[in-house]
Amino acid sequence: MTDPALTSKPEVVCVLGMHRSGTSLIARAGNLLGVYLGPDEHLMPPVEDNPTGFWEHKLLGDLNDEILSVLGGSWHEPPAFPAGWESGRTLGGLRRRAKAVIQEDFAGAALWGWKDPRTCLTLPFWQRFLPPMRYVVCLRNPVDVARSLERRSGFSIQKGMNLWLAYVTSALKHTVGRPRLFVFYEDFMADWRQGLRSLAHFIGRSEQAEEAGVQDALRAFIEADLQHHRTSVGETADDPELAFPAKALFMALRLYVRDREDGLAQQDETLQDALSVFGRYCLEAQAGLERTRSRGEGQTGRGFIGRVADRDHVMRVLMDHLAKRDEATRGGQGARRLATTLRQTVEEQTDHLDRLVEQLEALSSRESELRAMLLDAHEQLLRRDEEIRQFRSRVSTLETALGERTAWAERMVAEAELRGAVIDDLRGQLERANPVRRLATLLRRLANRQRG
């Protein structure tokens, strides 16, 4: 529900886009055209990796961080968003603070706006109490975004591409059916004057775009901006690191923006809806691929592949629509090449998915064999454990018997020694009691000596 206290705000512009996608550039361009971004003391200062400034309201950015944290995530680890999360009681305090910041910093502004990439994820929170807004969706090649994040934040290329897909898909989903302008960072940098005019027209400030002061300030901003990574559309289509879902969504957006530039897609809400649905399917496909890679489970893979036909249908509708538009414009050679590239990519990825199904089925069969082998080995171990237990029992019995025999032998030795001592004693007594025998013994000894 829109807050009555905020409905008097005539125009609000929300700049959306994945991190490292030119949102700062577009926010600054809007600011030069008259979009109030808040008091200077509340704007984030420049830093080393963004020397031209973020043009981002710090308090609103902090609120977005807290929203994501309450939901169990962060800007680079997006949380799961349950149905109706934006109305939850756990966000009541943040909602009151957000209203207070907007009232304090933007009250009375005829045209105001803000930029924060995290708003791609949290937009439903703000839409509950802000008046209807205009959305500028900043886009950039996902390969370049991923490389920029790798350089700045140390993220893996795969993580950067997955974040691009999550942010762009969320922005598409939450702005469908509302006034929105897609701006590719690469296009704006290549022809910033035309980009400025398109932005000015979208927010109702066309005259300001022709002012020398505005153009000079934006030119200085762009010259100071460093574009470290720039990958062509063709290179993106061939990039092996870019997963098919992100690649397909990027190509579809590229074609859609080209149609808009040619004046062929200005009022086509059906195509915008298709883009949003396709974006959601791409995100689901990427999640399926990630689960398949991480778990290697046949059931997960089969569930993912089972949804591919649904996505392929939307893809075919989208490409057929683009093909018809392509045929309607005679000079659209670039769009035709992109459409052909996209079709080829879809065919290649379909073949790849078929091979993936076969691999998953083979893995599933191998998994069953390994489980059977593991079960057999477990049973053998149980049998060995029982044999060892019985052996130990026998050893214990033998040790007991040996102990008893040893004790018996020791008693016998003691008795033998005792009997020997008694015999020796009796012999001594006998010799002492019979002198004649002693004399005979002596004579026998003497006789033996003489003979010797």
GUSE-156220 format. One record per residue: x, y, z of N, C-alpha, C in turn; residue number from 1. Coordinates in steps of 0.05 Angstrom, whole numbers, plus 5000, padded with zeros to 4 digits. Layout:
X;Y;Z;X;Y;Z;X;Y;Z;NUM
...
REM end
This chain:
5017;4976;5000;5000;5000;5000;5018;5025;5000;1
5011;5044;4983;5026;5069;4982;5020;5087;5006;2
5040;5098;5018;5037;5116;5041;5024;5142;5032;3
5001;5150;5045;4988;5175;5037;5006;5199;5039;4
5025;5198;5058;5042;5221;5062;5062;5225;5040;5
5065;5204;5023;5084;5205;5001;5072;5208;4974;6
5045;5206;4972;5032;5207;4946;5034;5234;4933;7
5042;5254;4948;5044;5281;4936;5070;5284;4920;8
5088;5265;4922;5113;5267;4907;5106;5262;4878;9
5112;5283;4860;5103;5281;4833;5118;5260;4816;10
5144;5258;4819;5160;5240;4802;5182;5227;4819;11
5184;5201;4817;5206;5186;4830;5219;5168;4809;12
5246;5170;4808;5261;5154;4789;5279;5134;4805;13
5276;5109;4799;5291;5088;4813;5311;5076;4792;14
5337;5078;4798;5357;5067;4781;5365;5040;4791;15
5360;5020;4774;5365;4992;4781;5388;4981;4764;16
5399;4959;4773;5420;4946;4757;5440;4931;4775;17
5452;4911;4764;5472;4895;4778;5496;4913;4784;18
5510;4907;4806;5535;4921;4812;5554;4920;4788;19
5569;4941;4785;5589;4944;4763;5575;4945;4736;20
5551;4956;4735;5536;4957;4710;5530;4985;4701;21
5544;5005;4712;5540;5033;4704;5518;5047;4718;22
5508;5036;4741;5487;5050;4756;5496;5078;4766;23
5522;5080;4774;5532;5106;4783;5531;5126;4760;24
5539;5117;4736;5539;5135;4713;5511;5145;4707;25
5491;5127;4707;5464;5135;4700;5452;5152;4722;26
5459;5146;4747;5449;5163;4770;5460;5191;4767;27
5486;5193;4760;5497;5220;4757;5485;5235;4733;28
5480;5220;4711;5467;5233;4688;5440;5243;4696;29
5424;5227;4711;5398;5235;4720;5400;5260;4738;30
5420;5259;4755;5424;5282;4773;5429;5308;4758;31
5446;5306;4736;5451;5330;4720;5426;5339;4705;32
5408;5321;4700;5382;5328;4687;5362;5339;4707;33
5368;5339;4732;5350;5350;4752;5338;5331;4772;34
5347;5306;4772;5337;5287;4792;5352;5292;4818;35
5337;5298;4839;5349;5303;4865;5355;5277;4879;36
5381;5273;4887;5389;5248;4899;5392;5249;4929;37
5385;5272;4941;5387;5274;4970;5410;5293;4977;38
5411;5301;5003;5432;5320;5012;5460;5308;5008;39
5479;5325;5003;5506;5316;4997;5518;5300;5020;40
5512;5307;5045;5523;5292;5067;5513;5264;5069;41
5492;5257;5055;5482;5230;5056;5489;5213;5031;42
5505;5225;5013;5514;5210;4990;5541;5197;4995;43
5544;5172;4986;5568;5158;4991;5592;5172;4977;44
5614;5174;4990;5638;5187;4978;5651;5169;4958;45
5668;5180;4940;5683;5164;4921;5703;5146;4936;46
5710;5124;4924;5730;5106;4934;5749;5098;4911;47
5769;5083;4917;5790;5077;4896;5778;5062;4872;48
5760;5043;4876;5749;5028;4854;5725;5043;4840;49
5717;5066;4852;5696;5082;4839;5703;5111;4844;50
5724;5121;4831;5734;5148;4837;5715;5170;4829;51
5696;5165;4811;5677;5186;4803;5653;5188;4821;52
5652;5171;4841;5630;5172;4861;5608;5152;4855;53
5594;5144;4876;5572;5125;4873;5545;5139;4866;54
5542;5164;4875;5517;5178;4872;5494;5161;4884;55
5500;5152;4907;5483;5133;4921;5477;5143;4949;56
5451;5142;4956;5443;5151;4983;5450;5130;5003;57
5469;5138;5022;5480;5118;5040;5459;5106;5059;58
5440;5123;5069;5421;5113;5088;5402;5093;5075;59
5394;5098;5050;5377;5079;5036;5392;5053;5030;60
5418;5056;5023;5434;5032;5019;5437;5015;5044;61
5441;5029;5067;5443;5015;5092;5417;5000;5098;62
5395;5012;5092;5369;4999;5097;5367;4974;5080;63
5376;4975;5055;5375;4951;5037;5392;4929;5049;64
5416;4937;5059;5433;4916;5071;5419;4903;5095;65
5406;4919;5111;5392;4908;5135;5369;4890;5127;66
5355;4898;5105;5332;4881;5096;5343;4853;5088;67
5365;4853;5072;5376;4828;5063;5387;4812;5087;68
5398;4825;5107;5408;4811;5130;5386;4799;5146;69
5364;4813;5150;5341;4802;5165;5330;4777;5151;70
5331;4777;5125;5321;4754;5109;5342;4732;5107;71
5366;4736;5119;5385;4715;5120;5406;4715;5097;72
5410;4738;5085;5429;4740;5063;5445;4765;5063;73
5456;4771;5039;5472;4796;5036;5471;4803;5006;74
5484;4825;4998;5483;4833;4970;5496;4812;4952;75
5516;4798;4962;5529;4778;4944;5520;4749;4951;76
5503;4746;4970;5491;4720;4976;5461;4724;4980;77
5446;4730;4958;5418;4736;4960;5402;4715;4976;78
5385;4724;4994;5369;4705;5009;5346;4694;4993;79
5333;4674;5004;5308;4665;4992;5286;4684;5001;80
5269;4692;4982;5248;4712;4988;5221;4697;4989;81
5211;4691;5013;5185;4677;5014;5163;4695;5005;82
5140;4684;4998;5117;4699;4988;5109;4719;5010;83
5104;4744;5002;5095;4764;5020;5116;4774;5040;84
5141;4769;5034;5162;4778;5053;5162;4808;5057;85
5155;4823;5037;5157;4852;5039;5137;4864;5059;86
5117;4848;5067;5097;4857;5086;5101;4845;5114;87
5122;4830;5117;5127;4817;5143;5131;4835;5166;88
5123;4826;5190;5127;4842;5214;5156;4847;5221;89
5173;4828;5213;5201;4831;5220;5214;4856;5207;90
5201;4866;5186;5211;4890;5172;5197;4915;5180;91
5179;4913;5201;5164;4937;5209;5181;4960;5217;92
5202;4955;5233;5220;4976;5242;5235;4989;5219;93
5245;4972;5200;5259;4983;5177;5241;4999;5159;94
5215;4991;5158;5196;5005;5142;5191;5033;5153;95
5189;5035;5179;5185;5062;5191;5210;5079;5187;96
5234;5068;5190;5258;5083;5186;5260;5093;5157;97
5253;5075;5138;5254;5083;5109;5236;5106;5103;98
5211;5105;5114;5193;5127;5110;5203;5153;5122;99
5216;5151;5145;5227;5175;5158;5249;5187;5142;100
5267;5170;5131;5289;5180;5115;5279;5194;5090;101
5260;5182;5077;5249;5194;5052;5235;5220;5058;102
5220;5221;5080;5206;5245;5087;5225;5267;5094;103
5247;5261;5108;5266;5281;5116;5283;5291;5093;104
5292;5273;5076;5312;5280;5055;5299;5288;5029;105
5274;5280;5023;5263;5285;4997;5236;5300;4997;106
5227;5308;5021;5202;5323;5022;5204;5348;5006;107
5184;5353;4989;5183;5378;4973;5198;5376;4947;108
5212;5355;4942;5227;5353;4916;5208;5345;4894;109
5208;5361;4872;5190;5356;4850;5198;5331;4835;110
5224;5326;4833;5234;5302;4819;5258;5291;4834;111
5254;5268;4846;5276;5256;4861;5279;5227;4855;112
5301;5216;4863;5306;5188;4857;5329;5177;4873;113
5334;5152;4870;5357;5140;4883;5367;5116;4867;114
5392;5109;4873;5405;5087;4859;5418;5069;4880;115
5413;5044;4879;5427;5024;4895;5422;4997;4882;116
5443;4984;4873;5439;4958;4859;5423;4938;4876;117
5425;4939;4902;5411;4920;4919;5381;4923;4918;118
5372;4946;4908;5343;4951;4905;5331;4932;4884;119
5348;4921;4866;5338;4900;4848;5325;4878;4863;120
5336;4871;4886;5327;4849;4903;5305;4857;4922;121
5307;4882;4932;5289;4891;4954;5266;4908;4944;122
5263;4912;4918;5244;4931;4907;5215;4928;4918;123
5204;4904;4922;5177;4902;4933;5174;4916;4960;124
5195;4917;4976;5194;4931;5002;5188;4961;4997;125
5201;4973;4978;5198;5002;4973;5172;5007;4958;126
5163;4990;4941;5139;4994;4926;5114;4995;4943;127
5116;4984;4967;5092;4983;4985;5084;5011;4994;128
5103;5029;4997;5095;5055;5008;5104;5079;4991;129
5118;5074;4969;5126;5097;4952;5105;5100;4929;130
5103;5123;4918;5084;5127;4896;5095;5113;4871;131
5078;5110;4850;5088;5096;4825;5113;5110;4815;132
5132;5093;4808;5158;5103;4800;5165;5097;4771;133
5185;5111;4761;5197;5104;4735;5223;5090;4740;134
5228;5069;4725;5252;5052;4730;5271;5053;4707;135
5296;5059;4713;5318;5057;4694;5334;5032;4700;136
5332;5013;4683;5346;4987;4688;5373;4987;4673;137
5394;4988;4688;5421;4989;4676;5431;4960;4671;138
5441;4956;4647;5450;4930;4638;5478;4931;4628;139
5492;4909;4633;5520;4907;4623;5526;4878;4617;140
5543;4873;4598;5552;4846;4591;5559;4831;4617;141
5547;4808;4622;5552;4793;4647;5581;4784;4649;142
5595;4779;4627;5623;4772;4628;5639;4794;4639;143
5634;4819;4630;5649;4842;4640;5642;4848;4670;144
5617;4844;4677;5609;4847;4705;5624;4828;4723;145
5625;4803;4714;5639;4782;4730;5669;4788;4733;146
5681;4797;4711;5710;4803;4712;5715;4827;4730;147
5697;4847;4729;5700;4870;4746;5697;4863;4775;148
5678;4845;4782;5675;4836;4809;5699;4819;4818;149
5710;4804;4800;5733;4788;4806;5756;4807;4814;150
5759;4828;4799;5781;4847;4804;5776;4863;4830;151
5751;4871;4835;5746;4887;4858;5742;4871;4884;152
5727;4849;4882;5719;4835;4906;5731;4807;4909;153
5745;4798;4888;5757;4772;4890;5738;4749;4886;154
5714;4755;4874;5695;4734;4869;5703;4717;4845;155
5694;4692;4845;5699;4675;4822;5682;4686;4798;156
5691;4679;4774;5676;4687;4750;5647;4676;4751;157
5645;4651;4759;5619;4638;4760;5600;4652;4780;158
5611;4660;4803;5594;4674;4823;5585;4701;4812;159
5603;4715;4799;5595;4741;4787;5573;4738;4767;160
5575;4718;4750;5554;4714;4729;5527;4705;4742;161
5529;4689;4763;5504;4681;4776;5491;4705;4790;162
5507;4723;4801;5496;4747;4814;5483;4765;4792;163
5496;4768;4770;5484;4783;4748;5457;4772;4741;164
5454;4746;4738;5429;4734;4730;5408;4739;4752;165
5415;4736;4777;5396;4740;4799;5386;4769;4800;166
5405;4788;4798;5397;4817;4799;5380;4825;4776;167
5388;4817;4752;5374;4826;4728;5346;4813;4727;168
5345;4788;4734;5319;4774;4734;5300;4787;4754;169
5310;4793;4778;5293;4806;4798;5284;4834;4789;170
5301;4849;4776;5294;4876;4766;5272;4873;4745;171
5275;4854;4727;5254;4850;4706;5227;4842;4719;172
5228;4824;4738;5204;4814;4750;5188;4836;4764;173
5202;4853;4779;5189;4872;4796;5182;4898;4782;174
5190;4901;4757;5183;4926;4742;5166;4920;4718;175
5158;4896;4713;5141;4889;4690;5115;4904;4691;176
5106;4916;4669;5082;4931;4668;5084;4959;4678;177
5108;4968;4686;5112;4995;4696;5131;5010;4677;178
5130;5037;4678;5148;5052;4660;5177;5045;4666;179
5191;5035;4646;5220;5029;4651;5235;5033;4625;180
5261;5039;4629;5279;5044;4607;5303;5026;4611;181
5310;5010;4591;5334;4994;4592;5357;5009;4580;182
5379;5010;4595;5403;5024;4586;5427;5006;4588;183
5439;5000;4565;5464;4984;4565;5487;5003;4569;184
5504;4996;4589;5528;5011;4596;5546;5015;4571;185
5549;4994;4556;5567;4996;4532;5556;5016;4512;186
5530;5016;4508;5518;5035;4489;5520;5064;4499;187
5516;5068;4525;5517;5095;4536;5546;5106;4533;188
5566;5088;4539;5594;5097;4536;5601;5103;4507;189
5590;5088;4489;5596;5091;4460;5584;5117;4449;190
5560;5124;4458;5546;5148;4448;5531;5160;4471;191
5545;5174;4489;5533;5184;4513;5513;5207;4508;192
5516;5221;4486;5497;5243;4480;5470;5231;4474;193
5469;5210;4457;5444;5197;4452;5432;5184;4477;194
5450;5172;4492;5441;5160;4517;5429;5180;4536;195
5441;5204;4538;5431;5225;4555;5404;5235;4545;196
5400;5237;4518;5375;5246;4507;5353;5225;4513;197
5359;5200;4511;5339;5179;4516;5330;5180;4546;198
5350;5183;4564;5344;5185;4592;5327;5210;4598;199
5335;5232;4586;5321;5257;4591;5292;5255;4581;200
5288;5243;4558;5261;5240;4548;5244;5222;4566;201
5257;5201;4577;5242;5182;4594;5233;5196;4620;202
5249;5214;4631;5241;5226;4656;5228;5254;4652;203
5223;5261;4627;5209;5286;4621;5227;5311;4624;204
5253;5308;4617;5271;5331;4619;5287;5333;4593;205
5274;5332;4570;5287;5332;4545;5304;5357;4540;206
5294;5380;4548;5308;5405;4543;5335;5406;4557;207
5336;5396;4582;5361;5397;4597;5383;5381;4584;208
5376;5360;4568;5396;5344;4556;5413;5360;4535;209
5402;5381;4525;5416;5397;4505;5432;5420;4517;210
5431;5423;4543;5445;5445;4556;5475;5439;4556;211
5491;5459;4549;5520;5455;4547;5532;5448;4575;212
5522;5460;4596;5533;5454;4622;5529;5425;4630;213
5505;5414;4623;5499;5386;4629;5517;5368;4613;214
5520;5374;4588;5537;5357;4571;5566;5358;4579;215
5576;5382;4586;5604;5384;4594;5609;5369;4620;216
5590;5370;4639;5594;5356;4664;5593;5326;4660;217
5575;5317;4642;5574;5288;4638;5598;5278;4622;218
5608;5295;4603;5632;5287;4588;5655;5284;4608;219
5658;5302;4626;5680;5301;4645;5678;5276;4663;220
5653;5269;4670;5648;5245;4686;5655;5220;4671;221
5648;5219;4646;5653;5195;4630;5683;5192;4624;222
5697;5214;4619;5725;5213;4614;5741;5203;4638;223
5730;5209;4662;5743;5200;4687;5736;5171;4694;224
5714;5162;4682;5705;5134;4688;5723;5115;4673;225
5731;5094;4687;5749;5074;4675;5733;5049;4667;226
5733;5042;4642;5720;5018;4633;5741;4997;4628;227
5746;4980;4649;5768;4961;4647;5762;4937;4629;228
5736;4930;4628;5729;4905;4613;5707;4912;4593;229
5711;4903;4569;5691;4906;4548;5692;4882;4529;230
5671;4866;4531;5669;4842;4514;5647;4846;4494;231
5653;4838;4469;5633;4842;4448;5611;4821;4451;232
5588;4826;4437;5566;4808;4438;5574;4781;4427;233
5589;4781;4405;5598;4756;4393;5615;4740;4412;234
5634;4754;4426;5651;4740;4445;5635;4729;4468;235
5614;4743;4476;5597;4734;4497;5583;4708;4489;236
5573;4708;4465;5559;4684;4456;5577;4659;4455;237
5603;4664;4450;5622;4642;4449;5636;4636;4475;238
5631;4653;4496;5646;4649;4521;5638;4623;4535;239
5657;4604;4539;5650;4578;4551;5643;4580;4580;240
5653;4602;4594;5648;4605;4622;5620;4615;4629;241
5607;4628;4609;5581;4639;4614;5559;4618;4609;242
5545;4611;4630;5525;4590;4628;5502;4599;4609;243
5489;4579;4597;5469;4585;4577;5446;4603;4588;244
5436;4599;4612;5414;4617;4622;5421;4646;4621;245
5445;4654;4632;5453;4682;4632;5458;4691;4603;246
5471;4674;4587;5477;4681;4560;5451;4687;4544;247
5431;4669;4547;5406;4672;4532;5391;4698;4541;248
5390;4703;4567;5377;4727;4576;5391;4752;4566;249
5417;4752;4567;5432;4775;4557;5427;4780;4528;250
5427;4759;4512;5422;4762;4483;5393;4771;4478;251
5374;4761;4493;5346;4769;4489;5343;4799;4496;252
5356;4808;4518;5354;4837;4525;5368;4854;4504;253
5390;4844;4493;5404;4859;4473;5386;4863;4448;254
5372;4842;4440;5354;4844;4417;5331;4862;4423;255
5320;4860;4447;5297;4877;4455;5305;4906;4454;256
5328;4913;4466;5336;4941;4466;5342;4951;4437;257
5352;4933;4420;5357;4941;4392;5330;4947;4379;258
5309;4931;4384;5283;4937;4373;5273;4964;4382;259
5277;4970;4408;5268;4996;4418;5282;5019;4404;260
5308;5015;4399;5323;5036;4385;5313;5040;4357;261
5303;5018;4345;5292;5020;4318;5263;5028;4318;262
5251;5033;4341;5224;5042;4343;5203;5020;4339;263
5212;4995;4344;5194;4972;4339;5182;4960;4364;264
5191;4968;4387;5181;4955;4412;5172;4975;4433;265
5164;4998;4425;5157;5018;4444;5133;5011;4461;266
5113;4999;4449;5088;4995;4464;5081;4965;4467;267
5101;4948;4463;5095;4919;4463;5097;4908;4492;268
5075;4908;4507;5076;4898;4534;5078;4868;4534;269
5068;4854;4513;5070;4825;4511;5099;4817;4511;270
5116;4831;4495;5144;4824;4494;5158;4829;4521;271
5150;4851;4534;5162;4857;4561;5154;4835;4580;272
5129;4826;4579;5121;4803;4597;5137;4778;4590;273
5141;4773;4564;5157;4750;4556;5185;4751;4566;274
5197;4775;4565;5224;4779;4576;5225;4772;4606;275
5205;4781;4621;5205;4776;4650;5202;4747;4656;276
5183;4734;4641;5179;4705;4645;5204;4690;4637;277
5216;4697;4615;5240;4684;4605;5263;4688;4625;278
5265;4712;4637;5285;4717;4657;5281;4698;4681;279
5256;4694;4689;5251;4676;4712;5259;4648;4705;280
5253;4639;4681;5261;4612;4672;5291;4610;4672;281
5305;4630;4662;5334;4629;4661;5345;4626;4689;282
5334;4640;4709;5343;4638;4736;5339;4610;4747;283
5315;4599;4741;5309;4572;4750;5328;4552;4737;284
5333;4556;4711;5351;4538;4697;5379;4539;4709;285
5389;4563;4716;5415;4565;4728;5416;4551;4755;286
5395;4555;4771;5393;4541;4797;5394;4511;4793;287
5380;4502;4773;5380;4473;4767;5408;4463;4759;288
5421;4479;4743;5449;4471;4735;5467;4471;4759;289
5464;4491;4777;5481;4491;4801;5476;4467;4819;290
5451;4460;4822;5444;4437;4839;5455;4412;4826;291
5453;4410;4800;5463;4386;4786;5493;4384;4789;292
5507;4406;4786;5536;4406;4789;5545;4398;4817;293
5531;4410;4837;5540;4407;4865;5532;4380;4876;294
5509;4369;4868;5500;4343;4880;5506;4319;4862;295
5504;4323;4835;5508;4301;4817;5486;4281;4820;296
5461;4289;4828;5440;4270;4833;5423;4268;4808;297
5417;4243;4800;5401;4239;4776;5374;4250;4778;298
5362;4249;4802;5334;4259;4805;5333;4289;4801;299
5353;4303;4813;5354;4332;4809;5357;4339;4780;300
5375;4325;4766;5379;4331;4738;5354;4326;4721;301
5340;4303;4727;5315;4297;4712;5294;4318;4717;302
5292;4328;4742;5273;4349;4748;5279;4374;4733;303
5305;4381;4732;5313;4405;4717;5307;4402;4687;304
5315;4379;4676;5311;4376;4647;5281;4375;4641;305
5265;4366;4659;5236;4365;4655;5224;4392;4651;306
5238;4413;4661;5227;4440;4658;5239;4454;4633;307
5258;4442;4620;5271;4455;4597;5251;4460;4574;308
5233;4441;4569;5214;4444;4547;5197;4469;4551;309
5189;4474;4576;5174;4498;4582;5189;4523;4575;310
5215;4524;4583;5231;4547;4577;5236;4550;4547;311
5240;4527;4534;5245;4528;4505;5221;4540;4491;312
5197;4534;4500;5173;4546;4488;5174;4576;4489;313
5180;4587;4513;5181;4616;4516;5204;4627;4498;314
5226;4612;4497;5248;4621;4481;5240;4622;4451;315
5226;4602;4442;5218;4602;4414;5198;4625;4408;316
5180;4630;4427;5161;4652;4423;5176;4678;4421;317
5195;4681;4439;5211;4706;4439;5227;4709;4413;318
5240;4688;4404;5256;4690;4380;5238;4693;4355;319
5215;4680;4354;5197;4684;4331;5188;4712;4330;320
5181;4724;4354;5173;4752;4355;5195;4770;4344;321
5219;4765;4353;5242;4781;4345;5247;4777;4315;322
5243;4753;4305;5248;4748;4277;5228;4764;4259;323
5203;4764;4268;5182;4779;4253;5189;4809;4253;324
5198;4819;4275;5206;4847;4277;5230;4852;4260;325
5248;4832;4259;5272;4836;4243;5265;4837;4214;326
5246;4821;4205;5238;4821;4177;5224;4847;4170;327
5211;4860;4190;5196;4884;4185;5214;4908;4181;328
5239;4906;4189;5257;4929;4185;5279;4921;4166;329
5282;4936;4144;5301;4929;4123;5330;4932;4131;330
5335;4951;4147;5364;4957;4153;5374;4943;4178;331
5359;4923;4188;5367;4911;4214;5386;4888;4211;332
5408;4891;4197;5427;4870;4193;5439;4861;4220;333
5446;4880;4237;5457;4873;4263;5439;4857;4280;334
5413;4864;4280;5393;4849;4295;5390;4821;4284;335
5391;4818;4257;5388;4792;4245;5412;4774;4253;336
5436;4786;4253;5459;4770;4261;5456;4761;4290;337
5447;4779;4307;5443;4771;4335;5422;4749;4338;338
5400;4752;4322;5379;4731;4324;5390;4704;4315;339
5406;4705;4293;5418;4680;4283;5436;4668;4304;340
5453;4685;4316;5471;4675;4337;5456;4663;4360;341
5434;4676;4368;5418;4666;4390;5405;4639;4383;342
5395;4637;4359;5383;4611;4350;5404;4589;4351;343
5428;4595;4340;5449;4575;4341;5457;4567;4369;344
5458;4588;4386;5465;4582;4414;5444;4564;4427;345
5418;4570;4422;5397;4553;4433;5400;4524;4423;346
5405;4521;4397;5408;4494;4386;5432;4479;4399;347
5454;4494;4402;5478;4481;4414;5472;4474;4443;348
5459;4492;4457;5454;4486;4486;5432;4464;4489;349
5414;4462;4470;5394;4440;4471;5409;4414;4467;350
5428;4412;4448;5444;4388;4445;5459;4382;4470;351
5470;4404;4482;5485;4400;4507;5468;4389;4529;352
5443;4399;4531;5425;4389;4551;5417;4360;4547;353
5414;4352;4521;5409;4324;4515;5432;4307;4524;354
5456;4316;4518;5479;4300;4528;5480;4299;4558;355
5472;4321;4570;5472;4322;4600;5452;4302;4611;356
5429;4300;4598;5409;4280;4606;5421;4252;4605;357
5434;4245;4583;5447;4219;4580;5468;4215;4602;358
5484;4235;4607;5504;4232;4627;5492;4228;4655;359
5470;4243;4660;5457;4240;4686;5444;4212;4689;360
5433;4202;4667;5421;4175;4669;5443;4155;4673;361
5466;4158;4659;5489;4140;4663;5499;4141;4692;362
5501;4166;4702;5510;4170;4730;5490;4157;4749;363
5464;4160;4743;5444;4148;4761;5447;4117;4761;364
5451;4105;4737;5455;4076;4735;5480;4068;4750;365
5502;4083;4747;5527;4077;4760;5523;4080;4791;366
5507;4100;4798;5502;4104;4827;5488;4080;4839;367
5469;4068;4824;5455;4044;4834;5475;4021;4837;368
5493;4018;4817;5512;3996;4819;5531;4001;4843;369
5539;4025;4847;5557;4031;4870;5543;4027;4896;370
5517;4034;4897;5502;4029;4922;5500;3999;4928;371
5495;3983;4906;5494;3954;4910;5521;3943;4920;372
5543;3953;4907;5569;3944;4916;5575;3953;4944;373
5566;3976;4951;5571;3986;4979;5555;3969;4998;374
5530;3962;4991;5514;3945;5009;5527;3918;5012;375
5537;3906;4990;5550;3880;4992;5575;3882;5009;376
5591;3903;5005;5615;3906;5022;5607;3910;5051;377
5585;3924;5056;5576;3927;5084;5569;3901;5096;378
5555;3884;5081;5547;3858;5091;5572;3840;5096;379
5592;3842;5079;5617;3827;5083;5631;3837;5108;380
5631;3863;5112;5643;3873;5136;5629;3863;5161;381
5603;3862;5160;5588;3852;5183;5595;3823;5188;382
5597;3807;5167;5605;3779;5171;5634;3777;5182;383
5652;3793;5172;5679;3793;5183;5679;3802;5212;384
5663;3821;5219;5661;3830;5247;5652;3807;5265;385
5632;3791;5255;5622;3768;5271;5644;3747;5274;386
5659;3742;5252;5681;3722;5253;5702;3731;5273;387
5709;3757;5272;5729;3768;5290;5719;3765;5319;388
5693;3771;5323;5682;3769;5351;5685;3740;5361;389
5678;3720;5343;5679;3693;5351;5708;3685;5356;390
5727;3693;5339;5755;3687;5342;5765;3698;5369;391
5758;3723;5375;5766;3734;5400;5755;3719;5424;392
5730;3709;5421;5719;3693;5443;5735;3667;5447;393
5743;3654;5424;5759;3630;5426;5786;3635;5438;394
5798;3657;5430;5824;3664;5441;5822;3669;5471;395
5800;3682;5479;5796;3687;5508;5793;3661;5523;396
5778;3641;5511;5775;3615;5524;5802;3601;5526;397
5818;3602;5504;5844;3589;5504;5863;3602;5525;398
5861;3628;5526;5878;3642;5546;5871;3633;5574;399
5845;3630;5580;5837;3621;5606;5847;3593;5612;400
5844;3574;5592;5854;3547;5595;5884;3546;5599;401
5898;3562;5583;5927;3563;5585;5936;3573;5613;402
5921;3592;5623;5927;3602;5650;5924;3580;5671;403
5902;3565;5667;5897;3543;5687;5919;3522;5684;404
5927;3513;5660;5949;3494;5656;5975;3504;5667;405
5981;3529;5663;6006;3540;5673;6007;3539;5703;406
5984;3546;5716;5983;3544;5745;5987;3515;5755;407
5974;3496;5740;5977;3467;5747;6006;3458;5745;408
6020;3467;5722;6048;3459;5718;6066;3471;5740;409
6060;3496;5748;6076;3508;5769;6072;3493;5795;410
6048;3483;5800;6044;3467;5825;6059;3441;5823;411
6058;3428;5799;6073;3403;5796;6103;3406;5800;412
6114;3427;5789;6143;3433;5792;6150;3437;5822;413
6132;3452;5835;6137;3456;5864;6136;3430;5879;414
6117;3413;5873;6115;3387;5886;6139;3370;5880;415
6148;3370;5855;6172;3354;5847;6197;3363;5862;416
6200;3389;5864;6223;3400;5879;6221;3392;5908;417
6197;3392;5919;6194;3384;5947;6201;3355;5951;418
6192;3338;5932;6198;3309;5934;6227;3304;5931;419
6241;3318;5913;6270;3315;5910;6285;3322;5935;420
6276;3343;5948;6289;3351;5973;6285;3330;5995;421
6261;3318;5995;6256;3296;6015;6273;3272;6010;422
6276;3264;5984;6292;3241;5977;6321;3246;5984;423
6332;3270;5978;6359;3277;5985;6363;3275;6015;424
6344;3284;6030;6346;3284;6059;6347;3255;6069;425
6329;3238;6057;6328;3210;6066;6354;3195;6059;426
6366;3201;6036;6391;3189;6029;6413;3197;6050;427
6413;3222;6057;6433;3231;6077;6430;3216;6103;428
6405;3214;6111;6400;3200;6136;6408;3170;6135;429
6403;3158;6111;6409;3130;6108;6439;3125;6109;430
6454;3143;6096;6483;3140;6097;6494;3144;6125;431
6484;3162;6139;6493;3166;6167;6486;3143;6185;432
6465;3129;6181;6455;3108;6198;6468;3081;6191;433
6485;3076;6172;6496;3050;6163;6526;3054;6157;434
6544;3051;6179;6573;3054;6175;6585;3032;6158;435
6575;3007;6160;6586;2986;6144;6583;2992;6114;436
6561;3002;6108;6556;3009;6080;6575;3031;6071;437
6580;3050;6090;6599;3071;6083;6627;3060;6078;438
6635;3040;6096;6662;3028;6094;6664;3013;6067;439
6643;2998;6060;6643;2983;6035;6645;3003;6011;440
6633;3024;6014;6634;3044;5993;6662;3055;5990;441
6676;3060;6012;6703;3070;6012;6722;3050;5999;442
6719;3023;6008;6736;3002;5997;6731;2999;5967;443
6707;3002;5958;6701;3000;5930;6715;3022;5914;444
6716;3046;5926;6729;3068;5913;6759;3064;5911;445
6771;3053;5934;6800;3047;5934;6807;3026;5913;446
6791;3006;5911;6795;2985;5891;6794;2996;5863;447
6776;3013;5859;6773;3025;5832;6797;3042;5825;448
6809;3056;5845;6833;3072;5840;6857;3054;5834;449
6860;3032;5849;6883;3014;5844;6881;3002;5816;450
6859;2994;5808;6856;2983;5781;6862;3004;5761;451
6855;3029;5768;6860;3050;5749;6889;3057;5747;452
REM end
